[in-house]
């Protein structure tokens, strides 16, 4: 196996300073490509039961998009995990979760009339698990700050393997997905872009691109019998119908697949600032708002009779257009108070008091 441990070795401060801007641009570009994949995946999901092409593309996307999204989140957390800034981010994420958990649940209950949804703040609504997970990832990494990278990664992988054996529904507190994807947050937090760029920007990038396309072809052509729940990460081993040891083995295999698929997809990410770089700064708005539009399209019956390749391509094109529209500055102006809410001054003062009192928040 190729040794890539040098990607996580520390580098001189001067080198890191020169490469930080390039790394930020690269990961913002990656973030936009990933949010496009998120929207495509969510719009293809209603089609996977009656379209093998849609199912294959869906599984290909799910093999890398959440691991990479979590990795990018960990990467950007490096500069704001601790102190007053870190506490402010935790407050903002908490408010986003409360606001959109309420909005989505209310609309599903009153307008969309969707059945089978658990309406509880302790059961994050569909895509909102990522917000709950983001809070826990930050808190867990703060609690591990005395450990080395190797120790943090080992512990996070162990947690990701054993969480499937817990005697509880995997959706509660998003605990299953949170722990399963925690290793990618740890990797992102310690990631050294300059090492990666020097190693990847060569023939390896071309090979990675070919591998990603090959994986897409395999997912489309093969008769995939593995439960989709392994790609979602929100179910326990019991819910997936396997015992603990078989479940851990399959989960470990999924980690290997996700690492390979993620590294392969990185071949398509632009290195320099482009138009998508500006769009990539507003992916949060796409992430939190697109579910409302996707749910509306689903309830309208648009996806009911689409099974042809042309229909699948039409849905993908629609998803790209939707992502571009939600990435526009006007959407940010119109929805800023909902997507990035501020707590009342009294509550903010309470948070600052807690920060002074508890050392792990500093």
C-alpha positions in Angstrom: 0.0 0.0 0.0 1.3 3.5 -0.9 2.6 5.4 2.2 0.9 8.8 2.5 1.7 9.4 6.2 3.9 12.3 5.3 0.8 14.3 4.4 0.1 14.7 8.1 3.7 15.6 9.2 4.2 19.1 10.6 5.9 21.7 8.4 7.7 24.9 9.0 5.5 27.9 9.9 6.8 29.9 6.9 5.9 27.2 4.5 2.4 26.8 6.0 1.8 30.6 5.8 2.7 30.6 2.1 0.4 27.7 1.3 -2.6 28.6 3.5 -4.3 30.7 0.9 -3.9 28.0 -1.8 -5.3 25.4 0.6 -8.3 27.6 1.5 -9.1 28.1 -2.2 -8.7 24.4 -3.0 -11.0 23.3 -0.2 -13.6 26.0 -1.0 -13.6 24.7 -4.6 -14.0 21.2 -3.2 -16.8 22.3 -0.9 -18.8 23.6 -3.9 -18.4 20.4 -5.9 -19.5 18.5 -2.9 -22.6 20.5 -2.3 -23.5 19.9 -6.0 -23.1 16.2 -5.3 -25.3 16.5 -2.2 -28.1 18.1 -4.1 -27.8 15.6 -7.0 -27.8 12.7 -4.5 -30.9 13.9 -2.7 -32.7 14.5 -6.0 -31.7 11.0 -7.3 -32.8 9.2 -4.2 -36.5 9.0 -5.2 -35.4 7.4 -8.5 -33.1 4.6 -7.2 -35.8 2.0 -6.9 -36.6 2.0 -10.6 -33.5 3.2 -12.3 -30.2 1.3 -12.1 -28.3 4.3 -13.6 -29.7 6.6 -10.9 -28.9 4.0 -8.2 -25.3 3.6 -9.4 -24.7 7.4 -9.5 -26.3 7.7 -6.1 -24.0 5.1 -4.5 -21.0 6.6 -6.2 -21.8 10.0 -4.7 -22.5 8.5 -1.3 -19.1 6.7 -1.4 -17.3 10.0 -1.0 -19.4 13.1 -0.6 -20.1 12.9 3.2 -16.6 11.7 4.1 -15.1 14.6 2.1 -17.6 17.1 3.4 -16.7 16.2 7.0 -13.0 16.3 6.1 -13.4 19.9 4.7 -15.4 20.9 7.8 -12.5 19.6 10.0 -10.0 21.4 7.9 -11.7 24.8 8.3 -12.2 24.1 12.1 -8.4 24.3 12.6 -8.5 28.1 12.9 -11.7 28.4 15.0 -12.0 25.3 17.2 -11.1 27.0 20.5 -11.7 30.2 22.4 -14.4 32.8 21.9 -14.6 32.2 18.1 -15.1 28.5 18.6 -17.9 29.1 21.2 -19.6 31.6 18.8 -19.6 29.0 16.0 -21.1 26.4 18.4 -23.8 28.9 19.3 -24.5 29.6 15.6 -24.7 25.9 14.7 -27.0 25.3 17.6 -29.3 28.1 16.5 -29.3 26.8 12.9 -30.3 23.4 14.1 -33.2 24.7 16.2 -34.5 27.0 13.4 -34.3 24.5 10.5 -35.3 21.4 12.6 -38.5 23.4 13.5 -39.1 24.6 9.9 -38.6 21.2 8.2 -40.7 19.4 10.8 -43.5 21.9 10.7 -43.7 21.8 6.9 -43.6 18.0 6.8 -46.4 17.9 9.4 -48.6 20.6 7.9 -47.8 21.0 4.2 -46.0 18.0 2.8 -47.9 15.5 5.0 -44.9 13.1 5.1 -45.4 10.0 7.2 -42.7 8.1 9.1 -40.7 11.1 10.3 -39.8 11.4 13.9 -40.5 15.0 15.0 -38.0 15.6 17.8 -35.1 17.8 18.5 -33.3 14.6 19.6 -33.8 13.0 16.2 -32.2 15.4 13.6 -34.3 15.8 10.5 -32.7 14.1 7.4 -29.8 16.4 6.3 -29.8 18.3 9.6 -27.8 15.5 11.2 -24.7 17.2 9.9 -25.3 20.2 12.2 -25.8 18.0 15.2 -22.7 16.1 14.2 -20.7 19.2 13.7 -21.3 20.3 17.3 -20.3 16.9 18.6 -17.2 16.7 16.4 -15.9 20.0 17.7 -16.6 19.1 21.4 -15.0 15.6 21.0 -11.9 17.0 19.4 -11.6 19.7 22.1 -11.8 16.9 24.6 -9.0 15.0 22.8 -6.7 17.9 22.4 -4.1 16.3 24.7 -3.8 13.3 22.4 -1.6 13.0 19.3 -3.1 12.8 15.8 -2.5 9.0 15.7 -4.2 8.5 19.0 -7.2 10.8 18.0 -7.5 8.9 14.7 -7.3 5.5 16.3 -9.9 6.4 18.9 -12.2 7.9 16.4 -12.1 4.8 14.2 -12.8 2.5 17.2 -15.8 4.7 18.0 -17.0 4.5 14.4 -16.7 0.7 14.5 -18.4 0.1 17.8 -21.3 2.6 17.5 -23.2 0.1 15.3 -23.5 -2.3 18.2 -25.3 0.2 20.5 -28.9 -1.0 21.4 -30.6 2.2 20.1 -32.0 3.6 16.9 -29.1 5.1 14.9 -31.0 8.3 14.2 -31.2 9.5 17.8 -28.9 12.5 18.4 -27.4 11.5 15.0 -25.0 9.5 17.1 -24.4 6.8 14.5 -23.4 9.1 11.6 -21.6 11.4 14.0 -19.2 8.7 15.2 -18.9 6.9 11.9 -17.7 10.1 10.2 -15.7 11.4 13.1 -12.4 10.0 11.7 -12.7 12.2 8.6 -13.2 15.3 10.8 -10.0 14.3 12.7 -8.1 13.8 9.4 -9.3 17.1 8.0 -8.3 19.0 11.2 -4.7 17.7 10.9 -4.5 17.8 7.1 -1.5 19.5 5.6 -2.4 20.9 2.2 1.1 21.7 1.1 2.2 18.1 1.7 -0.8 16.8 -0.2 -0.4 19.2 -3.1 3.3 18.3 -3.6 2.4 14.6 -3.5 -0.9 14.7 -5.6 -0.1 17.2 -8.4 1.5 14.7 -10.7 0.6 11.5 -12.5 -1.2 10.5 -9.3 -4.0 13.1 -10.0 -4.6 11.6 -13.4 -4.7 8.1 -12.0 -7.1 9.2 -9.3 -9.4 10.7 -11.9 -9.4 7.5 -13.9 -10.1 5.5 -10.7 -13.1 7.7 -9.8 -14.6 7.3 -13.3 -14.0 3.5 -13.0 -15.7 3.4 -9.6 -18.7 5.2 -11.2 -18.9 2.7 -14.0 -18.7 -0.2 -11.5 -21.4 1.2 -9.3 -23.7 1.6 -12.4 -23.0 -1.8 -13.9 -22.8 -4.1 -10.9 -25.7 -5.7 -9.1 -25.2 -4.1 -5.8 -26.7 -6.2 -3.0 -25.3 -4.4 0.0 -27.9 -2.5 2.0 -27.9 1.2 1.2 -27.9 1.9 4.9 -24.1 1.1 5.0 -23.7 4.2 2.8 -26.0 6.4 4.9 -24.4 5.5 8.2 -27.5 6.1 10.2 -28.4 2.5 11.2 -27.1 0.0 13.8 -25.8 -3.4 13.0 -29.1 -4.9 14.2 -31.1 -2.6 11.9 -28.8 -3.7 9.0 -29.4 -7.4 9.8 -25.8 -8.4 10.8 -24.1 -9.4 14.0 -21.5 -7.2 15.7 -18.4 -8.8 14.3 -19.7 -9.0 10.7 -20.9 -5.4 11.1 -17.5 -4.2 12.2 -15.8 -6.0 9.3 -18.2 -4.4 6.8 -17.8 -1.0 8.4 -14.1 -1.3 8.1 -14.4 -2.2 4.5 -16.7 0.8 4.0 -14.0 3.0 5.5 -11.5 1.7 3.0 -13.9 2.2 0.1 -14.7 5.8 1.3 -11.0 6.7 1.6 -10.3 5.4 -1.9 -13.3 7.0 -3.5 -12.6 10.3 -1.7 -9.0 10.5 -2.8 -10.1 9.6 -6.3 -12.7 12.4 -6.5 -10.1 15.0 -5.4 -8.7 14.7 -9.0 -11.6 16.9 -10.2 -11.0 19.8 -7.8 -9.5 23.0 -9.4 -6.4 24.2 -7.6 -6.8 27.9 -8.3 -9.5 30.5 -7.7 -12.3 30.4 -10.2 -16.0 31.3 -10.3 -16.9 28.3 -8.2 -14.6 29.6 -5.5 -17.0 32.5 -4.9 -20.0 30.1 -5.0 -18.2 27.8 -2.6 -18.3 30.5 0.1 -22.1 30.2 0.3 -22.6 26.4 0.4 -24.2 26.6 3.8 -27.2 28.3 2.2 -27.5 25.6 -0.4 -27.2 22.9 2.2 -29.9 24.2 4.5 -32.4 25.4 1.9 -32.3 22.9 -0.9 -34.2 20.3 1.1 -37.3 22.5 1.0 -37.2 22.6 -2.8 -36.3 18.9 -3.2 -39.2 18.0 -0.9 -41.6 20.2 -3.0 -40.5 18.6 -6.2 -40.9 15.1 -4.7 -44.4 15.8 -3.4 -45.3 17.3 -6.8 -44.8 13.8 -8.4 -42.0 15.0 -10.7 -39.9 11.9 -10.0 -42.6 9.3 -10.1 -42.2 8.2 -13.7 -38.6 9.0 -14.4 -36.6 5.9 -15.2 -34.8 6.5 -18.5 -31.2 7.7 -18.7 -32.4 10.9 -20.3 -34.7 11.5 -17.4 -31.9 10.8 -14.9 -29.6 13.3 -16.7 -32.5 15.8 -16.7 -32.7 15.5 -12.9 -29.0 15.9 -12.5 -29.1 19.0 -14.7 -31.9 20.4 -12.6 -30.0 19.7 -9.4 -27.0 21.6 -10.7 -29.2 24.6 -11.7 -30.8 24.5 -8.3 -27.4 24.6 -6.6 -26.3 27.5 -8.7 -29.4 29.5 -7.9 -29.2 28.9 -4.2 -25.5 30.0 -4.2 -26.3 33.4 -5.5 -25.6 36.5 -3.2 -29.3 37.5 -3.4 -30.3 34.3 -1.6 -27.8 35.1 1.1 -29.3 38.6 1.6 -32.8 37.2 1.7 -32.2 34.4 4.1 -29.2 35.5 6.2 -31.2 36.0 9.4 -32.5 32.4 9.2 -29.4 30.6 8.0 -26.9 32.5 10.3 -29.1 33.6 13.3 -27.9 35.5 16.3 -28.7 34.6 19.8 -30.3 37.2 22.1 -27.7 39.3 24.0 -28.7 37.8 27.4 -28.0 34.2 26.1 -24.7 35.3 24.6 -23.6 36.7 27.9 -24.5 33.3 29.5 -22.3 31.6 27.0 -19.4 33.9 27.7 -19.8 33.2 31.4 -19.7 29.4 30.7 -16.5 30.0 28.6 -14.8 31.7 31.5 -15.9 29.0 34.0 -15.1 25.8 32.0 -11.6 25.5 30.7 -12.4 23.1 27.8 -14.3 26.0 26.1 -11.4 28.3 26.1 
